[in-house]
């Protein structure tokens, strides 16, 4: 599936406010509410768009960490799948370069962060861990991939739904909401659920 200029504009509006009403979006972009509803539904069902509620874990006193892992003896995707089930880990990606796996995780406190690191060290295949603890968060709209032609190629190319899922945002420690539209014409009014990407 490819995305056009209208799709990109709707995504930008939802990045600003994921609870924005379809009627308001329709007025801004100059199309009918039905068109907005259809477009947003298509973007969510295809995996390009996921509407989430963001929180800044640092404001709650949590430990937010970014981790780069190297793997030996097992395929990186095997290790990544096993790590995706950990509730403290909010983002799992395979990477190129010096490391094999990138993680974003949030721990309640320093003690829980140490427990997470110990668990990662015990994970079969994990050989090295580089860790970066966040001290201040200025912005985390992790991926705005529909803004330009490079994003268009990523969406329209051969990338699977895993690569496209983070099209609006990924946020460590965020509360993820379902994609179903609410009866008031606003997207994302389902019950909270966790969402780990791979």
C-alpha positions as CSV (number, residue, x, y, z in Angstrom):
1,X,0.0,0.0,0.0
2,X,1.2,3.5,-0.8
3,X,0.3,6.8,1.0
4,X,-0.6,10.0,-0.8
5,X,-0.5,13.6,0.3
6,X,-3.9,13.4,2.1
7,X,-2.7,10.3,4.1
8,X,0.4,12.2,5.1
9,X,-1.6,15.2,6.2
10,X,-4.0,13.1,8.3
11,X,-1.0,11.3,10.0
12,X,0.5,14.7,10.8
13,X,-2.7,15.8,12.4
14,X,-2.9,12.7,14.5
15,X,0.7,13.0,15.5
16,X,-0.2,16.4,17.0
17,X,-3.3,15.0,18.7
18,X,-4.2,11.3,18.5
19,X,-7.7,12.1,19.9
20,X,-8.6,14.7,17.3
21,X,-12.1,14.3,16.0
22,X,-12.7,13.3,12.4
23,X,-15.0,16.3,11.9
24,X,-12.2,18.6,12.9
25,X,-9.7,16.9,10.6
26,X,-12.1,17.0,7.7
27,X,-12.5,20.7,8.1
28,X,-8.7,21.3,8.2
29,X,-7.9,19.2,5.1
30,X,-11.1,20.2,3.2
31,X,-12.7,16.7,2.7
32,X,-15.7,15.0,4.1
33,X,-15.7,13.3,7.5
34,X,-16.5,10.0,5.7
35,X,-13.3,10.4,3.7
36,X,-11.3,11.0,6.8
37,X,-12.8,8.0,8.5
38,X,-12.2,5.8,5.5
39,X,-8.6,6.9,5.2
40,X,-7.7,6.5,8.9
41,X,-9.3,3.1,8.9
42,X,-7.3,2.0,5.9
43,X,-4.1,3.3,7.4
44,X,-4.7,1.5,10.7
45,X,-5.8,-1.8,9.2
46,X,-2.8,-1.8,6.9
47,X,-0.4,-1.4,9.8
48,X,0.9,2.0,8.6
49,X,-0.8,3.9,11.5
50,X,-1.2,3.0,15.1
51,X,-2.8,5.5,17.5
52,X,-1.1,5.6,20.9
53,X,-1.2,7.6,24.1
54,X,2.2,8.9,25.0
55,X,3.7,9.4,28.4
56,X,7.1,10.7,29.5
57,X,8.4,8.0,31.9
58,X,11.0,10.4,33.3
59,X,8.3,12.6,34.8
60,X,7.0,9.7,36.8
61,X,10.5,9.0,38.2
62,X,11.0,5.9,36.1
63,X,14.3,4.7,34.5
64,X,14.1,4.9,30.7
65,X,17.0,3.2,28.9
66,X,18.1,2.5,25.3
67,X,20.0,-0.7,24.8
68,X,22.1,-2.1,21.9
69,X,22.7,-5.8,22.0
70,X,25.1,-8.1,20.1
71,X,24.1,-11.7,19.4
72,X,26.2,-14.8,18.8
73,X,25.2,-18.5,18.4
74,X,21.6,-17.7,17.6
75,X,19.8,-15.8,14.9
76,X,19.2,-12.2,16.0
77,X,15.5,-12.5,15.1
78,X,15.1,-15.5,17.5
79,X,16.6,-13.4,20.3
80,X,14.5,-10.4,19.4
81,X,11.3,-12.5,19.5
82,X,12.1,-13.8,22.9
83,X,12.8,-10.3,24.3
84,X,9.6,-8.9,22.9
85,X,7.5,-10.7,25.6
86,X,9.2,-8.7,28.4
87,X,6.7,-6.1,29.7
88,X,9.5,-3.6,30.6
89,X,10.6,-3.6,26.9
90,X,8.5,-1.3,24.8
91,X,10.4,-1.4,21.5
92,X,12.5,-4.2,19.8
93,X,14.2,-3.8,16.4
94,X,16.8,-5.6,14.4
95,X,19.6,-3.3,13.4
96,X,22.5,-3.1,11.0
97,X,26.0,-2.0,12.0
98,X,28.0,-2.9,15.1
99,X,25.0,-4.3,17.0
100,X,22.2,-6.7,16.2
101,X,19.2,-5.6,18.3
102,X,18.0,-2.2,19.5
103,X,15.7,-2.0,22.6
104,X,13.8,0.7,24.4
105,X,12.8,-0.2,28.0
106,X,11.3,1.5,31.0
107,X,11.9,0.3,34.6
108,X,10.0,1.4,37.7
109,X,13.3,2.3,39.5
110,X,17.0,1.5,39.5
111,X,16.5,-1.8,41.2
112,X,14.1,-3.0,38.5
113,X,16.5,-1.7,35.8
114,X,19.3,-3.9,37.3
115,X,16.9,-6.8,37.2
116,X,16.2,-6.2,33.5
117,X,19.9,-6.0,32.7
118,X,20.5,-9.2,34.6
119,X,17.7,-10.9,32.6
120,X,19.2,-9.6,29.3
121,X,22.6,-11.0,30.3
122,X,21.0,-14.4,30.9
123,X,19.2,-14.4,27.6
124,X,20.7,-17.1,25.3
125,X,22.6,-15.6,22.4
126,X,23.2,-12.1,23.9
127,X,26.9,-11.5,24.1
128,X,27.3,-7.7,24.7
129,X,25.0,-4.9,26.0
130,X,25.6,-1.2,25.5
131,X,23.2,0.8,27.6
132,X,22.1,4.5,27.6
133,X,20.0,5.8,30.4
134,X,17.9,8.8,29.5
135,X,18.4,11.8,31.8
136,X,16.0,14.2,30.0
137,X,13.5,13.7,27.2
138,X,12.9,16.6,24.8
139,X,11.0,14.8,22.1
140,X,10.1,11.3,21.1
141,X,7.9,11.0,18.1
142,X,10.2,8.2,17.1
143,X,9.3,8.0,13.4
144,X,7.5,10.4,11.1
145,X,8.0,8.2,8.1
146,X,5.2,9.6,6.0
147,X,6.5,13.2,5.8
148,X,8.6,12.9,2.6
149,X,9.4,10.7,-0.3
150,X,11.8,8.6,1.8
151,X,8.9,7.7,4.0
152,X,6.7,7.1,1.0
153,X,9.2,4.5,-0.3
154,X,9.4,2.8,3.1
155,X,5.6,2.5,3.1
156,X,5.1,1.5,-0.5
157,X,8.2,-0.7,-0.7
158,X,8.8,-4.3,0.4
159,X,8.9,-3.5,4.2
160,X,6.5,-5.7,6.1
161,X,4.0,-4.6,8.7
162,X,6.7,-4.7,11.3
163,X,8.6,-1.9,9.7
164,X,5.5,0.1,9.1
165,X,3.8,-0.3,12.5
166,X,5.8,2.6,14.0
167,X,4.7,5.1,11.4
168,X,3.2,7.5,13.9
169,X,5.2,7.0,17.0
170,X,6.8,4.6,19.4
171,X,7.3,5.6,22.9
172,X,9.0,3.7,25.7
173,X,6.6,3.3,28.6
174,X,3.6,4.5,26.6
175,X,0.1,3.2,27.1
176,X,-1.0,1.8,23.8
177,X,-4.6,2.1,22.8
178,X,-6.6,0.1,20.3
179,X,-7.2,1.5,16.8
180,X,-11.0,1.3,16.8
181,X,-12.8,4.6,16.3
182,X,-15.0,5.6,19.1
183,X,-18.7,6.5,18.7
184,X,-17.9,10.2,19.0
185,X,-15.9,10.1,15.8
186,X,-12.5,10.1,17.5
187,X,-9.9,7.4,16.8
188,X,-8.2,5.3,19.5
189,X,-10.8,5.0,22.2
190,X,-10.4,1.3,22.9
191,X,-9.1,-0.1,26.2
192,X,-5.3,0.1,26.9
193,X,-3.1,-2.7,25.7
194,X,0.6,-3.3,25.5
195,X,2.2,-3.2,22.0
196,X,5.7,-4.6,21.4
197,X,7.0,-4.1,17.9
198,X,9.2,-6.5,15.9
